Amino acid sequence: MPRTIRITRSHKLATAVLVAAGSVTAIAATGGQSDAQPAAARTSIAAEKVAGVSTAKEAAAKKAAQETAAKKAAADAAAAKKAVAERKAAAEKAAADRKAEAKKSAEKARSEKQAANRSTERKAVAAPKQYKNNLDGWIRESLDIMKKKNIPGSYEGLHRNIMRESSGNPNAVNDWDINAQNGIPSKGLLQVIQPTFDAYHVKGTPKKLTDPVANITAAANYAADKYGTIDNVDSAY
């Protein structure tokens, strides 16, 4: 027959001690787990904080890089715009300079042309009129002088009287008339005596009685005074 085990007071106390010890162990085990959990949480939070700081730094760095890139792009664009403006200004200045130079050259050419024209005109005015060294030339030169001095007379009047008096010989001398007998012979194209030549000599002609132009002009001046014009003379005068 099975043996009946009797549980005594001592057994109960031992069991109670064991149960209590197990409970303490369980509590201790539980308490250790409870302490470990907050530490892990703190580690996780710290890691998250570090990660957040790193992310913020990266974002700030990225933003700064973007701002730097934007500033550089703006500076490059401004520099390019400035370069275009400078090239345009340089081109416009070059065109203006060429236009001004062309205008200056045109004005210079026009001025030189005007100066040349004035010089030609002055030469034309200053250049003395050329006359042939013959009877026709002497008469024409005398007529031009007479015109300036307001002495009347025509080519026909001069030529007609010259041919009658000297036949056109500027060195002709009358050595037989009363003037010759008085020692003052008539000479030249229009047979003028020295006193008459001296009295009616026209300024601007040679002071030589037998000079063709001087002789004609003085005789015409004398005839204008005595007869109104050489054209009115048809014989000795």
C-alpha positions in Angstrom: 0.0 0.0 0.0 1.3 3.4 -0.9 3.0 5.3 1.9 1.2 8.4 3.1 3.5 11.5 3.2 2.6 13.8 6.1 3.3 17.5 5.5 4.4 19.1 8.6 4.8 22.7 9.6 8.4 22.6 8.7 7.6 21.5 5.2 5.2 24.4 4.8 7.8 26.9 6.0 10.4 25.5 3.6 8.0 25.7 0.7 7.1 29.2 1.6 10.8 30.1 1.6 11.4 28.6 -1.7 8.3 30.3 -3.2 9.5 33.6 -1.8 13.0 33.1 -3.2 11.6 32.3 -6.6 9.5 35.4 -6.5 12.5 37.5 -5.7 14.4 36.0 -8.5 11.5 36.6 -10.8 11.2 40.2 -9.6 14.9 40.7 -10.0 14.8 39.3 -13.4 11.9 41.5 -14.3 13.5 44.6 -12.7 16.6 44.1 -14.8 14.6 44.0 -18.0 12.8 47.2 -16.9 16.0 49.0 -16.4 17.5 47.8 -19.7 14.6 49.1 -21.7 15.0 52.8 -20.8 18.7 52.7 -21.6 18.0 51.3 -25.1 15.4 54.0 -25.6 17.8 56.7 -24.6 20.4 55.3 -27.0 17.9 55.3 -29.8 16.9 58.9 -29.1 20.5 60.0 -28.9 21.1 58.3 -32.2 18.1 59.9 -33.7 19.3 63.3 -32.4 22.7 62.8 -34.0 21.1 61.7 -37.2 18.9 64.8 -37.1 21.9 67.1 -36.5 23.7 65.4 -39.4 20.7 65.8 -41.7 20.4 69.5 -40.7 24.0 70.1 -41.4 23.8 68.3 -44.8 20.7 70.4 -45.6 22.4 73.6 -44.6 25.5 72.6 -46.6 23.3 71.8 -49.6 21.4 75.1 -49.3 24.7 77.0 -49.0 26.1 75.2 -52.1 22.9 76.0 -53.9 23.1 79.7 -52.9 26.8 79.8 -53.9 25.9 78.2 -57.3 23.1 80.6 -57.8 25.3 83.6 -56.9 28.0 82.3 -59.3 25.4 81.8 -62.1 24.1 85.3 -61.5 27.6 86.7 -61.6 28.4 84.8 -64.7 25.2 86.0 -66.3 26.0 89.6 -65.3 29.5 89.3 -66.6 28.2 87.8 -69.9 25.7 90.6 -70.2 28.4 93.2 -69.4 30.7 91.7 -72.0 27.9 91.8 -74.6 27.2 95.4 -73.7 30.9 96.3 -73.9 31.2 94.6 -77.3 28.1 96.5 -78.5 29.4 99.8 -77.2 32.8 99.1 -78.8 31.2 98.3 -82.1 29.0 101.4 -82.0 32.1 103.5 -81.0 34.0 102.0 -83.9 31.2 102.8 -86.3 30.9 106.3 -85.0 34.7 106.8 -85.3 34.6 105.6 -88.9 31.7 107.9 -89.6 33.4 110.8 -88.0 36.7 110.0 -89.9 34.8 109.7 -93.2 33.1 113.1 -92.5 36.4 114.6 -91.5 38.0 113.3 -94.7 35.1 114.6 -96.8 35.3 118.0 -95.1 39.1 118.0 -95.6 38.7 117.1 -99.3 36.0 119.7 -99.7 38.2 122.3 -98.0 41.1 121.4 -100.1 39.0 121.6 -103.2 37.7 125.0 -102.2 41.2 126.2 -101.4 42.4 124.9 -104.8 39.5 126.7 -106.5 40.3 129.9 -104.6 43.9 129.6 -105.5 43.0 129.0 -109.1 40.7 132.0 -109.0 43.4 134.2 -107.4 45.9 133.1 -110.0 43.4 133.8 -112.7 42.8 137.3 -111.2 46.5 137.9 -110.4 47.9 136.6 -113.6 48.4 139.5 -116.0 46.7 139.3 -119.3 49.0 138.3 -122.1 49.2 140.5 -125.2 51.0 139.8 -128.5 54.1 141.9 -129.1 52.8 143.4 -132.3 50.5 146.3 -133.3 47.3 144.4 -132.6 48.6 143.5 -129.1 49.8 147.0 -128.3 46.5 148.5 -129.3 44.5 146.0 -127.2 46.7 146.5 -124.2 46.4 150.3 -124.5 42.6 149.9 -124.8 42.4 147.9 -121.5 44.5 150.6 -119.7 42.3 153.3 -121.2 39.2 151.6 -120.0 40.5 151.5 -116.4 41.5 155.1 -116.6 38.2 156.2 -118.3 40.0 157.4 -121.4 37.7 157.2 -124.4 38.8 155.6 -127.7 38.2 152.6 -130.0 40.4 150.0 -131.7 39.4 151.5 -135.1 40.3 155.1 -134.0 43.7 154.1 -132.7 44.6 151.8 -135.6 43.5 154.4 -138.2 45.6 157.2 -136.7 48.6 154.9 -136.0 48.7 153.8 -139.7 48.5 157.5 -140.8 51.2 158.7 -138.4 53.8 155.9 -138.4 52.5 153.0 -140.5 52.7 150.9 -137.3 56.5 151.5 -136.7 57.0 152.2 -132.9 60.5 153.7 -133.6 59.3 156.2 -136.3 60.8 159.7 -136.0 59.7 162.9 -137.8 62.8 164.8 -138.4 61.5 167.5 -140.8 58.4 169.2 -139.3 58.4 172.3 -137.0 58.8 170.2 -133.9 61.9 168.6 -135.4 63.2 172.1 -136.3 62.6 173.1 -132.7 64.6 170.1 -131.5 61.7 168.1 -130.2 60.8 165.7 -133.0 57.6 163.7 -132.9 58.3 160.0 -132.2 56.5 156.6 -131.9 53.3 155.1 -133.2 51.2 158.2 -132.8 54.1 160.7 -133.3 54.1 162.4 -129.9 56.6 165.0 -128.8 58.4 164.6 -125.4 56.6 167.5 -123.6 53.2 166.2 -124.6 54.2 162.7 -123.6 55.4 163.9 -120.2 52.2 166.0 -119.7 49.8 163.2 -120.7 51.7 160.1 -119.6 49.4 157.5 -118.1 50.5 155.9 -114.8 51.2 152.2 -115.1 52.9 152.5 -118.5 56.6 152.8 -119.1 58.0 156.4 -119.0 59.5 156.0 -122.4 58.3 158.0 -125.4 58.9 155.2 -128.0 57.3 152.4 -125.9 54.4 151.3 -128.0 51.8 151.0 -125.2 52.9 154.1 -123.4 53.0 156.1 -126.7 49.5 155.0 -127.7 47.9 155.6 -124.3 49.5 159.1 -123.8 48.4 160.1 -127.3 44.8 158.9 -126.6 44.8 160.8 -123.3 45.9 164.0 -125.1 43.4 163.5 -127.9 40.6 163.0 -125.3 41.6 166.2 -123.6 41.8 168.2 -126.9 39.2 166.5 -129.2 37.0 164.4 -126.9 38.4 161.1 -128.2 41.1 159.8 -130.5 38.2 158.6 -132.8 37.6 162.3 -133.7 41.2 162.7 -135.0 41.6 162.3 -138.8 44.7 164.4 -139.4 47.7 165.9 -137.7 46.7 166.8 -134.1 
